[in-house]
Amino acid sequence: MLLATAVFNLLVLPWPIAIMLAIITMLVRQGCGYWFQPQLGGYTGDCLGVTQQLAEIAGYLTLLAITTHYHF
């Protein structure tokens, strides 16, 4: 799913913004993985849902920060 979202973003958004969103999403995913591994021994369905929601919020906040900083 992450790959499909990254490809879609590359087609729709300017390159620097799409790459930044992909990096932010991967960092959220890695961070959640490191956080869940010692506590639960891996991923569960609930953890996957939380990771998706956090990645979505991080993406929206990144887009908000970009659009308020650069006036397109």
mmJSON file of the N, C-alpha and C atoms, coordinates in Angstrom:
{"data_MODEL":{"atom_site":{
"group_PDB":["ATOM","ATOM","ATOM","ATOM","ATOM","ATOM","ATOM","ATOM","ATOM","ATOM","ATOM","ATOM","ATOM","ATOM","ATOM","ATOM","ATOM","ATOM","ATOM","ATOM","ATOM","ATOM","ATOM","ATOM","ATOM","ATOM","ATOM","ATOM","ATOM","ATOM","ATOM","ATOM","ATOM","ATOM","ATOM","ATOM","ATOM","ATOM","ATOM","ATOM","ATOM","ATOM","ATOM","ATOM","ATOM","ATOM","ATOM","ATOM","ATOM","ATOM","ATOM","ATOM","ATOM","ATOM","ATOM","ATOM","ATOM","ATOM","ATOM","ATOM","ATOM","ATOM","ATOM","ATOM","ATOM","ATOM","ATOM","ATOM","ATOM","ATOM","ATOM","ATOM","ATOM","ATOM","ATOM","ATOM","ATOM","ATOM","ATOM","ATOM","ATOM","ATOM","ATOM","ATOM","ATOM","ATOM","ATOM","ATOM","ATOM","ATOM","ATOM","ATOM","ATOM","ATOM","ATOM","ATOM","ATOM","ATOM","ATOM","ATOM","ATOM","ATOM","ATOM","ATOM","ATOM","ATOM","ATOM","ATOM","ATOM","ATOM","ATOM","ATOM","ATOM","ATOM","ATOM","ATOM","ATOM","ATOM","ATOM","ATOM","ATOM","ATOM","ATOM","ATOM","ATOM","ATOM","ATOM","ATOM","ATOM","ATOM","ATOM","ATOM","ATOM","ATOM","ATOM","ATOM","ATOM","ATOM","ATOM","ATOM","ATOM","ATOM","ATOM","ATOM","ATOM","ATOM","ATOM","ATOM","ATOM","ATOM","ATOM","ATOM","ATOM","ATOM","ATOM","ATOM","ATOM","ATOM","ATOM","ATOM","ATOM","ATOM","ATOM","ATOM","ATOM","ATOM","ATOM","ATOM","ATOM","ATOM","ATOM","ATOM","ATOM","ATOM","ATOM","ATOM","ATOM","ATOM","ATOM","ATOM","ATOM","ATOM","ATOM","ATOM","ATOM","ATOM","ATOM","ATOM","ATOM","ATOM","ATOM","ATOM","ATOM","ATOM","ATOM","ATOM","ATOM","ATOM","ATOM","ATOM","ATOM","ATOM","ATOM","ATOM","ATOM","ATOM","ATOM","ATOM","ATOM","ATOM","ATOM","ATOM","ATOM","ATOM","ATOM","ATOM"],
"id":[1,2,3,4,5,6,7,8,9,10,11,12,13,14,15,16,17,18,19,20,21,22,23,24,25,26,27,28,29,30,31,32,33,34,35,36,37,38,39,40,41,42,43,44,45,46,47,48,49,50,51,52,53,54,55,56,57,58,59,60,61,62,63,64,65,66,67,68,69,70,71,72,73,74,75,76,77,78,79,80,81,82,83,84,85,86,87,88,89,90,91,92,93,94,95,96,97,98,99,100,101,102,103,104,105,106,107,108,109,110,111,112,113,114,115,116,117,118,119,120,121,122,123,124,125,126,127,128,129,130,131,132,133,134,135,136,137,138,139,140,141,142,143,144,145,146,147,148,149,150,151,152,153,154,155,156,157,158,159,160,161,162,163,164,165,166,167,168,169,170,171,172,173,174,175,176,177,178,179,180,181,182,183,184,185,186,187,188,189,190,191,192,193,194,195,196,197,198,199,200,201,202,203,204,205,206,207,208,209,210,211,212,213,214,215,216],
"type_symbol":["N","C","C","N","C","C","N","C","C","N","C","C","N","C","C","N","C","C","N","C","C","N","C","C","N","C","C","N","C","C","N","C","C","N","C","C","N","C","C","N","C","C","N","C","C","N","C","C","N","C","C","N","C","C","N","C","C","N","C","C","N","C","C","N","C","C","N","C","C","N","C","C","N","C","C","N","C","C","N","C","C","N","C","C","N","C","C","N","C","C","N","C","C","N","C","C","N","C","C","N","C","C","N","C","C","N","C","C","N","C","C","N","C","C","N","C","C","N","C","C","N","C","C","N","C","C","N","C","C","N","C","C","N","C","C","N","C","C","N","C","C","N","C","C","N","C","C","N","C","C","N","C","C","N","C","C","N","C","C","N","C","C","N","C","C","N","C","C","N","C","C","N","C","C","N","C","C","N","C","C","N","C","C","N","C","C","N","C","C","N","C","C","N","C","C","N","C","C","N","C","C","N","C","C","N","C","C","N","C","C","N","C","C","N","C","C"],
"label_atom_id":["N","CA","C","N","CA","C","N","CA","C","N","CA","C","N","CA","C","N","CA","C","N","CA","C","N","CA","C","N","CA","C","N","CA","C","N","CA","C","N","CA","C","N","CA","C","N","CA","C","N","CA","C","N","CA","C","N","CA","C","N","CA","C","N","CA","C","N","CA","C","N","CA","C","N","CA","C","N","CA","C","N","CA","C","N","CA","C","N","CA","C","N","CA","C","N","CA","C","N","CA","C","N","CA","C","N","CA","C","N","CA","C","N","CA","C","N","CA","C","N","CA","C","N","CA","C","N","CA","C","N","CA","C","N","CA","C","N","CA","C","N","CA","C","N","CA","C","N","CA","C","N","CA","C","N","CA","C","N","CA","C","N","CA","C","N","CA","C","N","CA","C","N","CA","C","N","CA","C","N","CA","C","N","CA","C","N","CA","C","N","CA","C","N","CA","C","N","CA","C","N","CA","C","N","CA","C","N","CA","C","N","CA","C","N","CA","C","N","CA","C","N","CA","C","N","CA","C","N","CA","C","N","CA","C","N","CA","C","N","CA","C","N","CA","C","N","CA","C","N","CA","C"],
"label_alt_id":[null,null,null,null,null,null,null,null,null,null,null,null,null,null,null,null,null,null,null,null,null,null,null,null,null,null,null,null,null,null,null,null,null,null,null,null,null,null,null,null,null,null,null,null,null,null,null,null,null,null,null,null,null,null,null,null,null,null,null,null,null,null,null,null,null,null,null,null,null,null,null,null,null,null,null,null,null,null,null,null,null,null,null,null,null,null,null,null,null,null,null,null,null,null,null,null,null,null,null,null,null,null,null,null,null,null,null,null,null,null,null,null,null,null,null,null,null,null,null,null,null,null,null,null,null,null,null,null,null,null,null,null,null,null,null,null,null,null,null,null,null,null,null,null,null,null,null,null,null,null,null,null,null,null,null,null,null,null,null,null,null,null,null,null,null,null,null,null,null,null,null,null,null,null,null,null,null,null,null,null,null,null,null,null,null,null,null,null,null,null,null,null,null,null,null,null,null,null,null,null,null,null,null,null,null,null,null,null,null,null,null,null,null,null,null,null],
"label_comp_id":["MET","MET","MET","LEU","LEU","LEU","LEU","LEU","LEU","ALA","ALA","ALA","THR","THR","THR","ALA","ALA","ALA","VAL","VAL","VAL","PHE","PHE","PHE","ASN","ASN","ASN","LEU","LEU","LEU","LEU","LEU","LEU","VAL","VAL","VAL","LEU","LEU","LEU","PRO","PRO","PRO","TRP","TRP","TRP","PRO","PRO","PRO","ILE","ILE","ILE","ALA","ALA","ALA","ILE","ILE","ILE","MET","MET","MET","LEU","LEU","LEU","ALA","ALA","ALA","ILE","ILE","ILE","ILE","ILE","ILE","THR","THR","THR","MET","MET","MET","LEU","LEU","LEU","VAL","VAL","VAL","ARG","ARG","ARG","GLN","GLN","GLN","GLY","GLY","GLY","CYS","CYS","CYS","GLY","GLY","GLY","TYR","TYR","TYR","TRP","TRP","TRP","PHE","PHE","PHE","GLN","GLN","GLN","PRO","PRO","PRO","GLN","GLN","GLN","LEU","LEU","LEU","GLY","GLY","GLY","GLY","GLY","GLY","TYR","TYR","TYR","THR","THR","THR","GLY","GLY","GLY","ASP","ASP","ASP","CYS","CYS","CYS","LEU","LEU","LEU","GLY","GLY","GLY","VAL","VAL","VAL","THR","THR","THR","GLN","GLN","GLN","GLN","GLN","GLN","LEU","LEU","LEU","ALA","ALA","ALA","GLU","GLU","GLU","ILE","ILE","ILE","ALA","ALA","ALA","GLY","GLY","GLY","TYR","TYR","TYR","LEU","LEU","LEU","THR","THR","THR","LEU","LEU","LEU","LEU","LEU","LEU","ALA","ALA","ALA","ILE","ILE","ILE","THR","THR","THR","THR","THR","THR","HIS","HIS","HIS","TYR","TYR","TYR","HIS","HIS","HIS","PHE","PHE","PHE"],
"label_asym_id":["A","A","A","A","A","A","A","A","A","A","A","A","A","A","A","A","A","A","A","A","A","A","A","A","A","A","A","A","A","A","A","A","A","A","A","A","A","A","A","A","A","A","A","A","A","A","A","A","A","A","A","A","A","A","A","A","A","A","A","A","A","A","A","A","A","A","A","A","A","A","A","A","A","A","A","A","A","A","A","A","A","A","A","A","A","A","A","A","A","A","A","A","A","A","A","A","A","A","A","A","A","A","A","A","A","A","A","A","A","A","A","A","A","A","A","A","A","A","A","A","A","A","A","A","A","A","A","A","A","A","A","A","A","A","A","A","A","A","A","A","A","A","A","A","A","A","A","A","A","A","A","A","A","A","A","A","A","A","A","A","A","A","A","A","A","A","A","A","A","A","A","A","A","A","A","A","A","A","A","A","A","A","A","A","A","A","A","A","A","A","A","A","A","A","A","A","A","A","A","A","A","A","A","A","A","A","A","A","A","A","A","A","A","A","A","A"],
"label_entity_id":["1","1","1","1","1","1","1","1","1","1","1","1","1","1","1","1","1","1","1","1","1","1","1","1","1","1","1","1","1","1","1","1","1","1","1","1","1","1","1","1","1","1","1","1","1","1","1","1","1","1","1","1","1","1","1","1","1","1","1","1","1","1","1","1","1","1","1","1","1","1","1","1","1","1","1","1","1","1","1","1","1","1","1","1","1","1","1","1","1","1","1","1","1","1","1","1","1","1","1","1","1","1","1","1","1","1","1","1","1","1","1","1","1","1","1","1","1","1","1","1","1","1","1","1","1","1","1","1","1","1","1","1","1","1","1","1","1","1","1","1","1","1","1","1","1","1","1","1","1","1","1","1","1","1","1","1","1","1","1","1","1","1","1","1","1","1","1","1","1","1","1","1","1","1","1","1","1","1","1","1","1","1","1","1","1","1","1","1","1","1","1","1","1","1","1","1","1","1","1","1","1","1","1","1","1","1","1","1","1","1","1","1","1","1","1","1"],
"label_seq_id":[1,1,1,2,2,2,3,3,3,4,4,4,5,5,5,6,6,6,7,7,7,8,8,8,9,9,9,10,10,10,11,11,11,12,12,12,13,13,13,14,14,14,15,15,15,16,16,16,17,17,17,18,18,18,19,19,19,20,20,20,21,21,21,22,22,22,23,23,23,24,24,24,25,25,25,26,26,26,27,27,27,28,28,28,29,29,29,30,30,30,31,31,31,32,32,32,33,33,33,34,34,34,35,35,35,36,36,36,37,37,37,38,38,38,39,39,39,40,40,40,41,41,41,42,42,42,43,43,43,44,44,44,45,45,45,46,46,46,47,47,47,48,48,48,49,49,49,50,50,50,51,51,51,52,52,52,53,53,53,54,54,54,55,55,55,56,56,56,57,57,57,58,58,58,59,59,59,60,60,60,61,61,61,62,62,62,63,63,63,64,64,64,65,65,65,66,66,66,67,67,67,68,68,68,69,69,69,70,70,70,71,71,71,72,72,72],
"pdbx_PDB_ins_code":[null,null,null,null,null,null,null,null,null,null,null,null,null,null,null,null,null,null,null,null,null,null,null,null,null,null,null,null,null,null,null,null,null,null,null,null,null,null,null,null,null,null,null,null,null,null,null,null,null,null,null,null,null,null,null,null,null,null,null,null,null,null,null,null,null,null,null,null,null,null,null,null,null,null,null,null,null,null,null,null,null,null,null,null,null,null,null,null,null,null,null,null,null,null,null,null,null,null,null,null,null,null,null,null,null,null,null,null,null,null,null,null,null,null,null,null,null,null,null,null,null,null,null,null,null,null,null,null,null,null,null,null,null,null,null,null,null,null,null,null,null,null,null,null,null,null,null,null,null,null,null,null,null,null,null,null,null,null,null,null,null,null,null,null,null,null,null,null,null,null,null,null,null,null,null,null,null,null,null,null,null,null,null,null,null,null,null,null,null,null,null,null,null,null,null,null,null,null,null,null,null,null,null,null,null,null,null,null,null,null,null,null,null,null,null,null],
"Cartn_x":[0.82,0.0,0.864,1.966,2.867,3.441,3.792,4.34,3.306,2.064,1.01,0.765,0.771,0.587,1.747,2.961,4.133,4.073,3.69,3.59,2.496,1.359,0.278,0.73,1.415,1.907,2.901,3.747,4.713,4.023,2.883,2.16,1.358,0.894,-0.022,0.688,1.633,2.288,3.633,4.151,5.52,6.514,7.617,8.596,9.084,9.519,10.052,9.007,7.771,6.72,6.398,6.321,6.027,7.124,8.363,9.478,9.469,9.175,9.102,7.992,6.843,5.744,6.112,6.804,7.224,8.206,9.124,10.104,9.409,8.485,7.758,6.965,6.3,5.504,6.385,7.536,8.446,9.004,9.297,9.792,8.739,7.49,6.41,6.277,6.333,6.217,7.353,8.582,9.728,9.642,9.245,9.127,8.101,6.974,5.948,6.447,7.17,7.719,8.683,9.557,10.495,9.781,8.688,7.932,7.131,6.526,5.675,6.468,7.623,8.378,8.695,9.291,9.6,8.355,7.313,6.131,5.251,5.09,4.144,4.799,6.061,6.714,6.414,5.881,5.581,4.373,3.782,2.623,1.345,0.31,-1.023,-1.921,-3.158,-4.081,-4.319,-4.411,-4.607,-3.401,-2.214,-0.988,-0.935,-1.372,-1.391,-2.337,-3.495,-4.443,-3.882,-3.224,-2.615,-1.521,-0.709,0.365,-0.205,-1.28,-1.903,-2.425,-3.085,-3.637,-2.532,-1.463,-0.349,0.346,0.501,1.122,0.247,-1.061,-1.978,-1.925,-1.939,-1.862,-0.531,0.563,1.874,1.919,1.296,1.253,0.461,-0.688,-1.496,-0.771,-0.111,0.637,1.815,2.437,3.526,2.994,1.876,1.279,0.849,0.314,-0.084,1.124,2.197,3.408,3.992,3.973,4.514,3.664,2.343,1.478,1.424,1.625,1.651,2.993,4.053,5.376,5.599,5.216,5.344,3.965,3.838,2.552,2.449,1.769,1.636,0.589],
"Cartn_y":[-1.193,0.0,1.258,1.189,2.333,2.636,1.594,1.782,2.391,1.931,2.481,3.957,4.302,5.698,6.559,6.046,6.801,7.037,6.032,6.184,7.19,7.113,8.064,9.487,9.659,10.984,11.517,10.653,11.091,11.536,10.939,11.316,12.601,12.868,13.978,15.218,15.02,16.142,16.469,17.671,17.97,17.022,16.754,15.766,15.999,17.206,17.372,17.08,17.471,17.237,15.749,15.073,13.639,12.845,13.211,12.515,12.776,14.0,14.32,13.526,13.414,12.63,11.151,10.627,9.226,8.994,9.921,9.794,9.87,10.821,10.96,9.687,9.147,7.935,6.756,6.613,5.521,5.685,6.925,7.157,6.813,7.156,6.804,5.286,4.618,3.166,2.513,2.97,2.418,2.706,3.927,4.293,3.436,3.216,2.363,0.922,0.453,-0.905,-1.063,-0.081,-0.135,-0.022,0.696,0.875,-0.389,-1.033,-2.193,-3.481,-3.6,-4.853,-5.269,-4.413,-4.875,-5.08,-4.315,-4.401,-5.601,-5.878,-6.909,-8.073,-7.94,-8.994,-8.937,-7.846,-7.699,-6.82,-6.96,-6.174,-6.963,-6.288,-6.878,-6.018,-6.411,-5.631,-4.25,-4.162,-2.856,-1.953,-2.53,-1.745,-1.253,-2.08,-1.676,-0.503,-0.535,0.569,1.852,1.747,2.933,3.489,2.609,3.055,3.79,3.267,3.916,5.293,5.393,6.678,7.689,7.249,8.152,8.614,7.698,8.07,9.061,8.859,9.779,11.169,11.217,12.502,13.184,12.42,12.998,13.543,12.828,13.304,14.587,14.646,15.865,17.038,16.805,17.886,18.352,17.411,17.781,18.637,18.222,19.024,20.399,20.458,21.737,22.632,22.066,22.857,23.363,22.522,22.931,24.03,23.85,24.824,26.147,26.152,27.429,28.115,27.352,27.947,28.458,27.641,28.033,28.406,29.554,30.003,29.654,28.544,28.061,28.851],
"Cartn_z":[0.0,0.0,0.0,0.74,0.792,-0.584,-1.33,-2.673,-3.609,-3.526,-4.378,-4.064,-2.79,-2.392,-2.879,-2.776,-3.225,-4.738,-5.498,-6.956,-7.308,-6.632,-6.868,-6.562,-5.426,-5.063,-6.09,-6.612,-7.622,-8.902,-9.219,-10.421,-10.244,-9.026,-8.786,-8.244,-7.355,-6.666,-7.297,-7.047,-7.485,-6.801,-7.476,-7.014,-5.588,-5.217,-3.848,-2.771,-3.013,-2.024,-1.937,-3.059,-3.068,-2.368,-2.614,-1.967,-0.47,-0.067,1.355,2.042,1.397,1.966,2.085,1.092,1.145,2.288,2.481,3.564,4.917,5.078,6.339,6.63,5.629,5.816,6.215,5.572,5.92,7.331,7.728,9.081,10.135,9.867,10.801,10.895,9.76,9.756,10.532,10.294,11.007,12.501,12.84,14.251,14.975,14.348,14.957,15.079,14.08,14.141,15.296,15.485,16.609,17.949,17.973,19.203,19.563,18.557,18.823,19.055,18.455,18.523,19.964,20.795,22.144,23.016,22.761,23.606,23.259,21.966,21.535,20.804,20.452,19.703,18.213,17.735,16.317,16.089,14.925,14.532,14.792,15.204,15.247,14.363,14.201,13.381,13.954,15.28,15.91,15.686,15.763,15.534,14.094,13.17,11.769,11.559,12.219,12.124,12.714,13.857,14.474,13.583,13.008,12.121,10.914,10.334,9.184,9.56,10.709,11.14,11.433,12.091,12.373,11.094,10.135,8.861,8.108,8.16,7.487,8.127,9.447,10.148,9.857,9.874,9.581,8.155,7.221,5.838,5.697,6.357,6.309,6.953,8.074,8.73,7.87,7.169,6.257,5.114,4.516,3.443,3.949,5.153,5.727,5.948,6.452,6.679,5.358,4.336,3.033,2.414,2.439,1.781,2.526,3.82,4.552,4.418,4.181,4.028,2.603,1.62,0.219,-0.303,-0.86,-1.376,-2.854,-3.129,-4.505,-5.236],
"occupancy":[1.0,1.0,1.0,1.0,1.0,1.0,1.0,1.0,1.0,1.0,1.0,1.0,1.0,1.0,1.0,1.0,1.0,1.0,1.0,1.0,1.0,1.0,1.0,1.0,1.0,1.0,1.0,1.0,1.0,1.0,1.0,1.0,1.0,1.0,1.0,1.0,1.0,1.0,1.0,1.0,1.0,1.0,1.0,1.0,1.0,1.0,1.0,1.0,1.0,1.0,1.0,1.0,1.0,1.0,1.0,1.0,1.0,1.0,1.0,1.0,1.0,1.0,1.0,1.0,1.0,1.0,1.0,1.0,1.0,1.0,1.0,1.0,1.0,1.0,1.0,1.0,1.0,1.0,1.0,1.0,1.0,1.0,1.0,1.0,1.0,1.0,1.0,1.0,1.0,1.0,1.0,1.0,1.0,1.0,1.0,1.0,1.0,1.0,1.0,1.0,1.0,1.0,1.0,1.0,1.0,1.0,1.0,1.0,1.0,1.0,1.0,1.0,1.0,1.0,1.0,1.0,1.0,1.0,1.0,1.0,1.0,1.0,1.0,1.0,1.0,1.0,1.0,1.0,1.0,1.0,1.0,1.0,1.0,1.0,1.0,1.0,1.0,1.0,1.0,1.0,1.0,1.0,1.0,1.0,1.0,1.0,1.0,1.0,1.0,1.0,1.0,1.0,1.0,1.0,1.0,1.0,1.0,1.0,1.0,1.0,1.0,1.0,1.0,1.0,1.0,1.0,1.0,1.0,1.0,1.0,1.0,1.0,1.0,1.0,1.0,1.0,1.0,1.0,1.0,1.0,1.0,1.0,1.0,1.0,1.0,1.0,1.0,1.0,1.0,1.0,1.0,1.0,1.0,1.0,1.0,1.0,1.0,1.0,1.0,1.0,1.0,1.0,1.0,1.0,1.0,1.0,1.0,1.0,1.0,1.0,1.0,1.0,1.0,1.0,1.0,1.0],
"B_iso_or_equiv":[0.0,0.0,0.0,0.0,0.0,0.0,0.0,0.0,0.0,0.0,0.0,0.0,0.0,0.0,0.0,0.0,0.0,0.0,0.0,0.0,0.0,0.0,0.0,0.0,0.0,0.0,0.0,0.0,0.0,0.0,0.0,0.0,0.0,0.0,0.0,0.0,0.0,0.0,0.0,0.0,0.0,0.0,0.0,0.0,0.0,0.0,0.0,0.0,0.0,0.0,0.0,0.0,0.0,0.0,0.0,0.0,0.0,0.0,0.0,0.0,0.0,0.0,0.0,0.0,0.0,0.0,0.0,0.0,0.0,0.0,0.0,0.0,0.0,0.0,0.0,0.0,0.0,0.0,0.0,0.0,0.0,0.0,0.0,0.0,0.0,0.0,0.0,0.0,0.0,0.0,0.0,0.0,0.0,0.0,0.0,0.0,0.0,0.0,0.0,0.0,0.0,0.0,0.0,0.0,0.0,0.0,0.0,0.0,0.0,0.0,0.0,0.0,0.0,0.0,0.0,0.0,0.0,0.0,0.0,0.0,0.0,0.0,0.0,0.0,0.0,0.0,0.0,0.0,0.0,0.0,0.0,0.0,0.0,0.0,0.0,0.0,0.0,0.0,0.0,0.0,0.0,0.0,0.0,0.0,0.0,0.0,0.0,0.0,0.0,0.0,0.0,0.0,0.0,0.0,0.0,0.0,0.0,0.0,0.0,0.0,0.0,0.0,0.0,0.0,0.0,0.0,0.0,0.0,0.0,0.0,0.0,0.0,0.0,0.0,0.0,0.0,0.0,0.0,0.0,0.0,0.0,0.0,0.0,0.0,0.0,0.0,0.0,0.0,0.0,0.0,0.0,0.0,0.0,0.0,0.0,0.0,0.0,0.0,0.0,0.0,0.0,0.0,0.0,0.0,0.0,0.0,0.0,0.0,0.0,0.0,0.0,0.0,0.0,0.0,0.0,0.0],
"pdbx_formal_charge":[null,null,null,null,null,null,null,null,null,null,null,null,null,null,null,null,null,null,null,null,null,null,null,null,null,null,null,null,null,null,null,null,null,null,null,null,null,null,null,null,null,null,null,null,null,null,null,null,null,null,null,null,null,null,null,null,null,null,null,null,null,null,null,null,null,null,null,null,null,null,null,null,null,null,null,null,null,null,null,null,null,null,null,null,null,null,null,null,null,null,null,null,null,null,null,null,null,null,null,null,null,null,null,null,null,null,null,null,null,null,null,null,null,null,null,null,null,null,null,null,null,null,null,null,null,null,null,null,null,null,null,null,null,null,null,null,null,null,null,null,null,null,null,null,null,null,null,null,null,null,null,null,null,null,null,null,null,null,null,null,null,null,null,null,null,null,null,null,null,null,null,null,null,null,null,null,null,null,null,null,null,null,null,null,null,null,null,null,null,null,null,null,null,null,null,null,null,null,null,null,null,null,null,null,null,null,null,null,null,null,null,null,null,null,null,null],
"auth_seq_id":[1,1,1,2,2,2,3,3,3,4,4,4,5,5,5,6,6,6,7,7,7,8,8,8,9,9,9,10,10,10,11,11,11,12,12,12,13,13,13,14,14,14,15,15,15,16,16,16,17,17,17,18,18,18,19,19,19,20,20,20,21,21,21,22,22,22,23,23,23,24,24,24,25,25,25,26,26,26,27,27,27,28,28,28,29,29,29,30,30,30,31,31,31,32,32,32,33,33,33,34,34,34,35,35,35,36,36,36,37,37,37,38,38,38,39,39,39,40,40,40,41,41,41,42,42,42,43,43,43,44,44,44,45,45,45,46,46,46,47,47,47,48,48,48,49,49,49,50,50,50,51,51,51,52,52,52,53,53,53,54,54,54,55,55,55,56,56,56,57,57,57,58,58,58,59,59,59,60,60,60,61,61,61,62,62,62,63,63,63,64,64,64,65,65,65,66,66,66,67,67,67,68,68,68,69,69,69,70,70,70,71,71,71,72,72,72],
"auth_comp_id":["MET","MET","MET","LEU","LEU","LEU","LEU","LEU","LEU","ALA","ALA","ALA","THR","THR","THR","ALA","ALA","ALA","VAL","VAL","VAL","PHE","PHE","PHE","ASN","ASN","ASN","LEU","LEU","LEU","LEU","LEU","LEU","VAL","VAL","VAL","LEU","LEU","LEU","PRO","PRO","PRO","TRP","TRP","TRP","PRO","PRO","PRO","ILE","ILE","ILE","ALA","ALA","ALA","ILE","ILE","ILE","MET","MET","MET","LEU","LEU","LEU","ALA","ALA","ALA","ILE","ILE","ILE","ILE","ILE","ILE","THR","THR","THR","MET","MET","MET","LEU","LEU","LEU","VAL","VAL","VAL","ARG","ARG","ARG","GLN","GLN","GLN","GLY","GLY","GLY","CYS","CYS","CYS","GLY","GLY","GLY","TYR","TYR","TYR","TRP","TRP","TRP","PHE","PHE","PHE","GLN","GLN","GLN","PRO","PRO","PRO","GLN","GLN","GLN","LEU","LEU","LEU","GLY","GLY","GLY","GLY","GLY","GLY","TYR","TYR","TYR","THR","THR","THR","GLY","GLY","GLY","ASP","ASP","ASP","CYS","CYS","CYS","LEU","LEU","LEU","GLY","GLY","GLY","VAL","VAL","VAL","THR","THR","THR","GLN","GLN","GLN","GLN","GLN","GLN","LEU","LEU","LEU","ALA","ALA","ALA","GLU","GLU","GLU","ILE","ILE","ILE","ALA","ALA","ALA","GLY","GLY","GLY","TYR","TYR","TYR","LEU","LEU","LEU","THR","THR","THR","LEU","LEU","LEU","LEU","LEU","LEU","ALA","ALA","ALA","ILE","ILE","ILE","THR","THR","THR","THR","THR","THR","HIS","HIS","HIS","TYR","TYR","TYR","HIS","HIS","HIS","PHE","PHE","PHE"],
"auth_asym_id":["A","A","A","A","A","A","A","A","A","A","A","A","A","A","A","A","A","A","A","A","A","A","A","A","A","A","A","A","A","A","A","A","A","A","A","A","A","A","A","A","A","A","A","A","A","A","A","A","A","A","A","A","A","A","A","A","A","A","A","A","A","A","A","A","A","A","A","A","A","A","A","A","A","A","A","A","A","A","A","A","A","A","A","A","A","A","A","A","A","A","A","A","A","A","A","A","A","A","A","A","A","A","A","A","A","A","A","A","A","A","A","A","A","A","A","A","A","A","A","A","A","A","A","A","A","A","A","A","A","A","A","A","A","A","A","A","A","A","A","A","A","A","A","A","A","A","A","A","A","A","A","A","A","A","A","A","A","A","A","A","A","A","A","A","A","A","A","A","A","A","A","A","A","A","A","A","A","A","A","A","A","A","A","A","A","A","A","A","A","A","A","A","A","A","A","A","A","A","A","A","A","A","A","A","A","A","A","A","A","A","A","A","A","A","A","A"],
"auth_atom_id":["N","CA","C","N","CA","C","N","CA","C","N","CA","C","N","CA","C","N","CA","C","N","CA","C","N","CA","C","N","CA","C","N","CA","C","N","CA","C","N","CA","C","N","CA","C","N","CA","C","N","CA","C","N","CA","C","N","CA","C","N","CA","C","N","CA","C","N","CA","C","N","CA","C","N","CA","C","N","CA","C","N","CA","C","N","CA","C","N","CA","C","N","CA","C","N","CA","C","N","CA","C","N","CA","C","N","CA","C","N","CA","C","N","CA","C","N","CA","C","N","CA","C","N","CA","C","N","CA","C","N","CA","C","N","CA","C","N","CA","C","N","CA","C","N","CA","C","N","CA","C","N","CA","C","N","CA","C","N","CA","C","N","CA","C","N","CA","C","N","CA","C","N","CA","C","N","CA","C","N","CA","C","N","CA","C","N","CA","C","N","CA","C","N","CA","C","N","CA","C","N","CA","C","N","CA","C","N","CA","C","N","CA","C","N","CA","C","N","CA","C","N","CA","C","N","CA","C","N","CA","C","N","CA","C","N","CA","C","N","CA","C","N","CA","C","N","CA","C","N","CA","C"],
"pdbx_PDB_model_num":[1,1,1,1,1,1,1,1,1,1,1,1,1,1,1,1,1,1,1,1,1,1,1,1,1,1,1,1,1,1,1,1,1,1,1,1,1,1,1,1,1,1,1,1,1,1,1,1,1,1,1,1,1,1,1,1,1,1,1,1,1,1,1,1,1,1,1,1,1,1,1,1,1,1,1,1,1,1,1,1,1,1,1,1,1,1,1,1,1,1,1,1,1,1,1,1,1,1,1,1,1,1,1,1,1,1,1,1,1,1,1,1,1,1,1,1,1,1,1,1,1,1,1,1,1,1,1,1,1,1,1,1,1,1,1,1,1,1,1,1,1,1,1,1,1,1,1,1,1,1,1,1,1,1,1,1,1,1,1,1,1,1,1,1,1,1,1,1,1,1,1,1,1,1,1,1,1,1,1,1,1,1,1,1,1,1,1,1,1,1,1,1,1,1,1,1,1,1,1,1,1,1,1,1,1,1,1,1,1,1,1,1,1,1,1,1]
}}}
